[in-house]
Amino acid sequence: MQYGDYIENATRLAVELANTGTLDQHGELVAAFFAEHEVTPPAGGDYGELPDLVRAALAQSVDGAAPEAVHRLLRDYPPEMHLSDHDGLDGWHIHFSRNGTPAKRWVGQLIAAKLALVAAGDPAVTLGRCAATGCGNYFADQSRNRTRRFCSNACASRTTVAAHRARAAKKS
């Protein structure tokens, strides 16, 4: 895994946690991250107040507001930065939490560090809020030109179809 992928995947975890309130234990990204870092998922997928705090941090980032929620994440889940080489397989890179840390703390530390980097202007990932009517989910825009507007193809398609029908109705 490239280090840039690791950082972008951390942002994707933040988005999933904010949008769903938990992390899908059957999802490929979560399963791989947890296994690789010896993290045991919390019972029932309960992350306590962390999803609400991450949601607030994403909202502040997307809206250009002061990153108060990121400050709180850093205070409540201070990252434990260290170098890791994953048993010599990937080369040295920075980790923000120790392997085997309880899931809520591990996720909180990882997300706190990444969202602090985003707040400080890290260009690797752009965060956004879905433009589809009634959705409001967050997404990490990793597209080449950073112009993504929707959280999923379903929201983009629903919006396109609604616009087409509205134009067709005006013509009739």
Disulfide bonds with the S-S distance in Angstrom:
none
